[in-house]
């Protein structure tokens, strides 16, 4: 039935056809050398059309800096494309003001159309400025298939209107089920047959489902997205009270899906549309539904949108605080897992991972890697003679000295018992020896009060520097080599430093 219906509509006596002025504009658009005077002459053949173009060009919707008083001036300031599209849209819209033998709600249709038009211009201005003029025209024409069906095929369309009146539903679904086509498909095909720009026809045909257009970044697809949001906005303004919350959610989700709009932005869209409705209806000379009722709908819908946004923001903040709390908890757990509770230095587990990480970094960046192993001399005597609390305090003071004398690039850890380790990346042999000597000297300067006296500890330090960090087993070799030098420092009398390179560690 679909193709037969479209062919019958094209040949119907009451079909709103493109008037002579509109068709002449289409023909002019196909020429590259058309002049301002030619276009002005064609437009001037329809004084009513000229008046509408000038009124619209001077309206707040277009926001031009000075008043436009004649067609030629409008063409010069607005540009060929804008004037062409305005004239085409007004000519075609004027053709669909007839009456029909079936109960078609013209006031509701025109209110919805004007709301769609204003919303499309507003949305395009923000998110697709290159398509502002096309959005205005597409908003006027996107649902033109409805009055066309009502006026030119009333017997076919009557069951659709009856079904919508009795049980509701989605208009396109009802049309598809009864007619085998939809008003959007009919509008697209007829506008195509009249020679309108392809981008307009394609966008209008897909505006209820922009995903029909495979390239979401193409002008037609972007325009279809603008129209889809604009129609959703218009749906909300003319929806019955019981459907308010669902319509608000549909507007919010559509705005978010296509243009990342939140509830506040959607409320601003509604306000802009409601503000422009009466003026635009006056420009097009159409009878609109009660403006006060539309204002009330917009106000209540805006409250819902803003309330939802505030609630969502509170949820986001709550989630954000919870994430922050969990992150802080995670950091605290990581500190607990990697920190020695007595000294506050990193523990053996951290040291093993840090050494492997420094080896990988040194291999990538091509620098040396040094390791110092430090052991307190005769530490057992402190515990035996002065008690474990004194031994614990000594370990804490040694840890403080190590923290004070290592750089930010070094990694210090309690290796176990009274033994400590310091990873020193990017050092020369002399620098590694100097660091070890600083630590030894600082530890020797510690004065620990014990039993009315002072205990001064000493430490033996062994170290190894390697350039061959890419070799397999570097971590084990480096620890073994530094440990071997520590053993030699102890065997040679303690309180001394032995640091070598991996080449001469033997």
C-alpha positions as CSV (number, residue, x, y, z in Angstrom):
1,X,0.0,0.0,0.0
2,X,2.9,2.3,0.7
3,X,4.0,3.0,-2.9
4,X,0.4,3.3,-4.1
5,X,-0.4,5.8,-1.4
6,X,2.6,7.9,-2.2
7,X,1.8,7.9,-5.9
8,X,-1.8,8.8,-5.2
9,X,-0.8,11.6,-2.9
10,X,1.5,13.0,-5.6
11,X,-1.4,13.2,-8.0
12,X,-4.1,14.3,-5.5
13,X,-6.1,17.4,-6.3
14,X,-5.9,18.7,-2.8
15,X,-2.2,17.9,-2.3
16,X,-0.2,20.9,-1.0
17,X,2.1,21.4,-3.9
18,X,5.1,23.7,-4.1
19,X,3.7,27.0,-5.5
20,X,5.2,28.8,-8.4
21,X,7.5,31.1,-6.4
22,X,8.9,28.1,-4.4
23,X,9.6,26.1,-7.6
24,X,11.3,29.1,-9.2
25,X,13.5,29.4,-6.1
26,X,14.4,25.7,-6.5
27,X,15.4,26.3,-10.1
28,X,17.5,29.3,-9.2
29,X,19.2,27.3,-6.5
30,X,20.4,24.9,-9.2
31,X,22.4,27.7,-11.0
32,X,25.8,28.8,-9.9
33,X,25.5,32.3,-11.5
34,X,22.2,33.4,-9.9
35,X,22.3,37.1,-8.9
36,X,20.8,39.0,-6.0
37,X,18.6,40.9,-8.3
38,X,17.2,37.8,-9.9
39,X,16.3,36.2,-6.5
40,X,14.8,39.5,-5.3
41,X,12.7,39.7,-8.5
42,X,11.3,36.2,-8.0
43,X,10.5,36.8,-4.3
44,X,8.8,40.1,-5.1
45,X,6.2,38.3,-7.2
46,X,4.6,37.2,-3.9
47,X,4.1,40.2,-1.6
48,X,2.8,38.1,1.3
49,X,5.9,36.0,1.1
50,X,8.2,39.1,1.0
51,X,6.4,40.4,4.2
52,X,7.0,37.1,6.0
53,X,10.7,36.9,5.0
54,X,11.3,40.5,6.2
55,X,9.3,40.0,9.4
56,X,11.3,36.8,10.2
57,X,14.7,38.3,9.3
58,X,13.9,41.2,11.7
59,X,12.7,38.9,14.5
60,X,14.8,38.3,17.6
61,X,15.3,34.7,16.4
62,X,17.8,35.9,13.8
63,X,19.2,38.8,15.9
64,X,20.6,40.9,13.1
65,X,22.3,44.2,14.0
66,X,20.0,46.5,12.0
67,X,16.5,46.6,10.5
68,X,16.1,45.0,7.1
69,X,13.6,46.9,5.0
70,X,13.6,45.3,1.5
71,X,14.2,41.9,-0.1
72,X,17.5,42.9,-1.7
73,X,18.9,44.0,1.6
74,X,17.7,40.8,3.2
75,X,19.5,38.8,0.6
76,X,22.7,40.8,1.1
77,X,22.7,40.5,4.9
78,X,21.2,37.1,5.4
79,X,22.8,35.5,2.4
80,X,21.4,33.5,-0.5
81,X,21.0,30.2,1.4
82,X,19.1,31.8,4.4
83,X,16.6,33.7,2.2
84,X,16.1,30.8,-0.2
85,X,15.3,28.4,2.7
86,X,13.0,30.9,4.4
87,X,11.1,31.6,1.2
88,X,10.8,27.9,0.4
89,X,9.6,27.0,3.9
90,X,7.0,29.8,4.0
91,X,5.7,28.9,0.5
92,X,5.3,25.2,1.4
93,X,3.8,25.9,4.9
94,X,1.2,28.2,3.3
95,X,0.1,25.2,1.2
96,X,-0.8,23.1,4.2
97,X,-3.4,25.3,5.9
98,X,-6.5,23.6,4.4
99,X,-9.5,21.9,6.1
100,X,-10.2,18.2,6.1
101,X,-13.3,16.0,6.5
102,X,-11.7,14.1,9.4
103,X,-11.0,15.5,12.9
104,X,-7.4,16.6,12.4
105,X,-6.2,18.8,15.3
106,X,-4.7,21.7,13.4
107,X,-4.1,24.0,16.4
108,X,-2.2,21.2,18.2
109,X,-0.3,20.4,15.0
110,X,0.8,24.0,14.4
111,X,1.7,24.5,18.1
112,X,3.8,21.4,17.9
113,X,5.4,22.6,14.6
114,X,6.2,26.1,15.8
115,X,7.7,24.6,19.0
116,X,9.8,22.2,17.0
117,X,10.9,25.0,14.7
118,X,12.0,27.3,17.5
119,X,13.7,24.5,19.3
120,X,15.6,23.4,16.2
121,X,16.9,26.9,15.6
122,X,18.0,27.2,19.3
123,X,19.7,23.8,19.4
124,X,21.5,24.2,16.1
125,X,22.7,27.7,17.1
126,X,24.4,26.0,20.1
127,X,25.5,22.6,18.7
128,X,25.4,22.8,14.9
129,X,25.8,26.5,13.9
130,X,26.4,25.7,10.3
131,X,22.9,24.2,10.0
132,X,20.9,27.0,11.7
133,X,19.0,27.9,8.6
134,X,18.4,24.3,7.6
135,X,17.2,23.6,11.2
136,X,14.6,26.4,11.0
137,X,13.2,25.1,7.7
138,X,13.4,21.4,8.7
139,X,11.5,22.2,11.9
140,X,8.7,23.7,9.9
141,X,8.5,20.9,7.4
142,X,9.5,17.7,9.3
143,X,5.9,16.8,10.2
144,X,4.3,18.2,7.0
145,X,3.2,14.6,6.1
146,X,0.5,14.7,8.8
147,X,-1.7,17.5,7.2
148,X,-0.9,16.1,3.8
149,X,-2.4,12.8,4.7
150,X,-5.3,14.4,6.5
151,X,-6.2,16.6,3.6
152,X,-5.3,14.5,0.6
153,X,-6.1,11.0,1.8
154,X,-8.6,11.5,4.6
155,X,-10.3,8.1,4.3
156,X,-6.9,6.3,4.6
157,X,-5.8,8.5,7.5
158,X,-9.0,8.5,9.5
159,X,-8.3,5.0,11.0
160,X,-4.9,6.3,12.2
161,X,-6.4,9.3,14.0
162,X,-9.2,7.1,15.5
163,X,-6.6,4.6,16.8
164,X,-4.5,7.4,18.3
165,X,-7.6,9.0,19.9
166,X,-8.9,5.7,21.5
167,X,-5.7,4.0,22.6
168,X,-2.8,6.3,22.0
169,X,0.6,4.9,21.1
170,X,3.4,6.1,19.0
171,X,2.0,7.8,15.9
172,X,4.6,6.4,13.5
173,X,4.0,2.9,14.7
174,X,0.2,3.3,14.2
175,X,0.7,4.8,10.8
176,X,3.1,2.0,9.8
177,X,0.6,-0.7,11.0
178,X,-2.4,0.8,9.2
179,X,-0.9,2.5,6.1
180,X,2.4,0.6,5.6
181,X,4.3,4.0,5.7
182,X,4.6,7.0,8.0
183,X,4.1,10.8,7.7
184,X,7.9,11.3,7.9
185,X,8.5,9.0,4.9
186,X,5.7,10.7,2.9
187,X,7.2,14.2,3.7
188,X,10.7,13.1,2.7
189,X,9.5,11.6,-0.6
190,X,7.3,14.5,-1.5
191,X,9.9,17.1,-0.6
192,X,12.4,15.2,-2.7
193,X,10.0,15.3,-5.6
194,X,9.7,19.1,-5.2
195,X,13.5,19.4,-5.5
196,X,14.3,20.5,-2.0
197,X,18.0,20.1,-0.8
198,X,18.9,16.5,-0.1
199,X,20.2,17.3,3.4
200,X,16.8,18.5,4.4
201,X,14.9,15.6,2.9
202,X,17.2,13.0,4.4
203,X,17.1,14.6,7.9
204,X,13.3,15.0,7.8
205,X,13.0,11.3,6.8
206,X,15.2,10.1,9.7
207,X,14.3,12.6,12.4
208,X,12.4,10.1,14.5
209,X,15.3,7.7,14.3
210,X,18.6,9.5,13.4
211,X,20.5,6.1,13.5
212,X,18.9,5.3,10.1
213,X,21.7,7.5,8.7
214,X,24.9,5.5,8.9
215,X,27.3,8.4,9.3
216,X,26.4,10.1,12.5
217,X,28.7,13.1,11.7
218,X,27.2,13.9,8.3
219,X,25.2,17.1,8.0
220,X,21.9,15.2,7.4
221,X,22.5,13.0,10.5
222,X,23.4,16.0,12.7
223,X,20.3,17.8,11.5
224,X,18.2,14.7,12.1
225,X,19.6,14.7,15.7
226,X,18.7,18.3,16.1
227,X,15.2,17.6,14.9
228,X,14.8,14.6,17.1
229,X,15.6,16.6,20.2
230,X,13.4,19.5,19.0
231,X,10.4,17.2,18.3
232,X,10.9,15.7,21.8
233,X,10.8,19.2,23.3
234,X,7.6,20.0,21.4
235,X,6.1,16.7,22.5
236,X,6.6,17.7,26.1
237,X,5.0,21.1,25.6
238,X,1.8,19.6,24.2
239,X,1.7,16.4,26.2
240,X,-1.2,15.6,28.6
241,X,-0.5,15.9,32.4
242,X,-0.3,12.2,33.1
243,X,2.6,11.9,30.6
244,X,4.6,14.8,32.0
245,X,7.2,12.9,33.9
246,X,7.8,10.4,31.1
247,X,8.1,13.3,28.6
248,X,10.5,15.1,30.8
249,X,12.7,12.0,31.1
250,X,12.6,11.5,27.3
251,X,13.7,15.1,26.7
252,X,16.6,14.8,29.3
253,X,17.8,11.5,27.9
254,X,17.6,12.7,24.3
255,X,19.5,15.9,25.0
256,X,22.1,13.9,26.9
257,X,22.4,11.3,24.1
258,X,23.0,13.6,21.2
259,X,24.4,16.8,22.8
260,X,25.5,16.0,26.3
261,X,22.9,18.3,27.7
262,X,22.0,18.1,31.4
263,X,18.6,18.9,33.0
264,X,19.5,22.6,33.4
265,X,20.4,22.9,29.7
266,X,17.1,21.1,28.7
267,X,15.2,23.5,31.0
268,X,16.9,26.4,29.2
269,X,15.8,25.0,25.9
270,X,12.2,24.8,27.0
271,X,12.3,28.4,28.3
272,X,13.8,29.6,25.0
273,X,11.0,27.8,23.0
274,X,8.2,29.1,25.2
275,X,9.6,32.6,25.0
276,X,9.7,32.5,21.1
277,X,6.5,30.6,20.5
278,X,4.0,33.5,20.3
279,X,6.3,35.7,18.1
280,X,7.0,32.9,15.7
281,X,3.4,31.8,15.5
282,X,2.5,35.5,14.7
283,X,5.2,35.6,11.9
284,X,3.7,32.5,10.3
285,X,0.2,33.6,10.9
286,X,-1.0,30.4,12.6
287,X,-3.4,29.8,15.3
288,X,-1.7,28.3,18.3
289,X,-2.9,26.6,21.5
290,X,-3.3,28.6,24.7
291,X,0.1,30.3,25.4
292,X,-0.7,30.4,29.2
293,X,-1.2,26.7,29.2
294,X,2.1,26.1,27.4
295,X,3.9,28.4,29.9
296,X,2.5,26.4,32.7
297,X,3.7,23.1,31.1
298,X,7.1,24.6,30.5
299,X,7.4,25.9,34.1
300,X,6.4,22.5,35.6
301,X,8.7,20.6,33.2
302,X,11.6,22.9,34.0
303,X,11.1,22.4,37.7
304,X,11.2,18.6,37.2
305,X,14.3,18.9,35.0
306,X,16.2,21.1,37.4
307,X,15.1,18.9,40.4
308,X,16.3,15.8,38.6
309,X,19.6,17.5,37.8
310,X,20.1,18.6,41.4
311,X,19.2,15.1,42.6
312,X,21.6,13.7,40.1
313,X,24.3,16.1,41.2
314,X,23.8,15.1,44.8
315,X,24.1,11.5,43.8
316,X,27.2,12.3,41.8
317,X,28.7,14.1,44.8
318,X,27.7,11.3,47.1
319,X,29.3,8.8,44.8
320,X,32.3,11.1,44.4
321,X,32.7,11.3,48.2
322,X,32.3,7.6,48.5
323,X,35.0,7.0,45.8
324,X,37.2,9.5,47.6
325,X,36.7,7.7,50.9
326,X,37.4,4.3,49.4
327,X,40.5,5.7,47.6
328,X,41.7,7.1,50.9
329,X,41.0,3.8,52.6
330,X,42.8,2.1,49.8
331,X,45.8,4.4,50.2
332,X,45.8,3.8,54.0
333,X,45.7,0.0,53.4
334,X,48.5,0.3,50.9
335,X,50.6,2.2,53.4
336,X,49.8,-0.4,56.1
337,X,50.8,-3.2,53.7
338,X,54.0,-1.6,52.6
339,X,55.2,0.1,55.8
340,X,57.1,-1.2,58.7
341,X,55.0,-0.3,61.7
342,X,57.9,0.2,64.1
343,X,60.2,2.4,62.1
344,X,57.8,4.0,59.6
345,X,60.1,3.0,56.7
346,X,59.0,0.8,53.9
347,X,59.0,-2.9,54.6
348,X,60.7,-5.9,52.9
349,X,57.8,-6.5,50.5
350,X,57.9,-3.0,49.2
351,X,61.7,-3.2,48.9
352,X,61.5,-6.3,46.7
353,X,58.9,-4.7,44.3
354,X,60.7,-1.3,44.3
355,X,64.0,-2.9,43.4
356,X,62.5,-4.7,40.4
357,X,60.8,-1.5,39.3
358,X,64.1,0.5,39.6
359,X,65.9,-2.2,37.5
360,X,63.3,-1.9,34.8
361,X,63.5,1.9,34.8
362,X,67.3,1.9,34.8
363,X,67.3,-0.6,31.8
364,X,64.9,1.7,29.9
365,X,66.7,4.9,30.7
366,X,70.2,3.6,30.6
367,X,71.4,4.8,34.0
368,X,73.2,3.0,36.8
369,X,71.7,1.4,39.9
370,X,73.2,1.3,43.4
371,X,72.2,-0.6,46.5
372,X,73.3,-0.1,50.1
373,X,72.8,-2.7,52.8
374,X,73.2,-1.4,56.4
375,X,73.4,-3.4,59.6
376,X,73.6,-2.1,63.2
377,X,76.7,-3.4,65.0
378,X,76.2,-5.4,68.1
379,X,72.5,-4.7,68.1
380,X,71.7,-7.8,70.2
381,X,73.6,-6.3,73.1
382,X,71.2,-3.4,73.2
383,X,68.2,-5.7,73.6
384,X,70.1,-7.9,76.1
385,X,71.6,-5.1,78.2
386,X,68.9,-2.4,78.1
387,X,65.7,-4.2,77.0
388,X,63.7,-4.4,73.9
389,X,62.1,-0.9,74.3
390,X,65.6,0.6,74.1
391,X,66.3,-1.6,71.0
392,X,63.0,-0.4,69.4
393,X,63.8,3.2,70.1
394,X,67.2,2.8,68.5
395,X,65.7,1.3,65.4
396,X,63.3,4.3,65.2
397,X,66.2,6.8,65.5
398,X,68.2,5.0,62.9
399,X,65.2,5.1,60.5
400,X,64.9,8.8,61.1
401,X,68.5,9.3,60.2
402,X,68.1,7.3,57.0
403,X,65.0,9.3,56.0
404,X,67.0,12.5,56.6
405,X,70.0,11.5,54.5
406,X,68.4,9.9,51.5
407,X,67.1,11.9,48.4
408,X,63.6,11.8,46.9
409,X,64.8,9.5,44.2
410,X,66.1,6.9,46.7
411,X,64.0,4.2,48.3
412,X,64.8,3.2,51.9
413,X,63.3,0.2,53.7
414,X,63.8,-1.9,56.8
415,X,65.1,-5.1,55.3
416,X,64.7,-7.2,58.5
417,X,65.7,-7.1,62.1
418,X,68.4,-4.4,62.5
419,X,69.2,-4.4,58.8
420,X,68.2,-1.7,56.4
421,X,68.4,-1.2,52.6
422,X,68.6,1.9,50.4
423,X,68.1,1.8,46.6
424,X,70.1,4.6,44.9
425,X,69.3,5.0,41.1
426,X,71.5,7.1,38.8
427,X,74.6,7.4,41.1
428,X,78.3,7.2,40.3
429,X,80.5,5.0,42.4
430,X,81.9,8.0,44.3
431,X,78.4,9.3,45.0
432,X,77.2,5.9,46.3
433,X,80.3,5.7,48.6
434,X,79.6,9.3,49.8
435,X,76.0,8.5,50.6
436,X,77.0,5.4,52.5
437,X,79.6,7.4,54.5
438,X,77.0,10.0,55.3
439,X,74.7,7.4,56.7
440,X,77.4,5.7,58.7
441,X,78.6,9.0,60.2
442,X,75.1,10.1,61.1
443,X,74.2,6.8,62.8
444,X,77.4,7.1,64.8
445,X,76.3,10.5,66.1
446,X,73.1,9.1,67.6
447,X,73.0,9.4,71.4
448,X,70.5,7.0,72.9
449,X,69.8,7.5,76.7
450,X,69.9,4.2,78.5
451,X,70.0,3.4,82.3
452,X,71.3,6.8,83.2
453,X,73.9,6.8,80.4
454,X,74.3,7.3,76.7
455,X,74.6,4.6,74.1
456,X,76.2,5.5,70.7
457,X,75.5,2.9,68.0
458,X,77.6,2.2,64.9
459,X,76.7,0.6,61.6
460,X,78.5,-1.4,58.9
461,X,77.5,-0.7,55.3
462,X,78.0,-2.7,52.1
463,X,77.1,-1.6,48.7
464,X,77.2,-2.4,45.0
465,X,76.8,-0.3,41.9
466,X,75.9,-1.9,38.6
467,X,75.5,-0.7,35.0
468,X,74.4,-4.1,33.6
469,X,70.8,-3.7,34.8
470,X,69.3,-5.6,31.8
471,X,70.9,-8.9,32.7
472,X,68.7,-11.6,34.1
473,X,68.7,-12.0,37.8
474,X,70.0,-8.4,38.4
475,X,68.0,-8.0,41.7
476,X,69.3,-11.1,43.3
477,X,72.9,-10.4,42.1
478,X,72.7,-6.9,43.4
479,X,71.4,-7.9,46.8
480,X,74.0,-10.7,47.1
481,X,76.8,-8.4,46.1
482,X,75.9,-5.6,48.6
483,X,75.3,-8.2,51.3
484,X,78.8,-9.7,50.6
485,X,80.4,-6.2,51.0
486,X,78.4,-5.7,54.3
487,X,79.8,-9.0,55.6
488,X,83.4,-7.9,54.7
489,X,82.8,-4.5,56.4
490,X,81.9,-6.4,59.6
491,X,84.7,-8.8,59.3
492,X,87.2,-5.9,58.9
493,X,86.2,-4.4,62.3
494,X,82.6,-2.9,61.8
495,X,81.6,0.7,61.7
496,X,82.9,1.1,58.2
497,X,81.8,1.2,54.5
498,X,82.6,-1.1,51.6
499,X,81.1,-0.2,48.2
500,X,82.2,-1.7,44.9
501,X,80.9,-2.0,41.3
502,X,79.5,-5.2,40.0
503,X,82.6,-5.7,37.9
504,X,85.0,-5.9,40.8
505,X,82.7,-7.2,43.6
506,X,84.8,-10.3,43.9
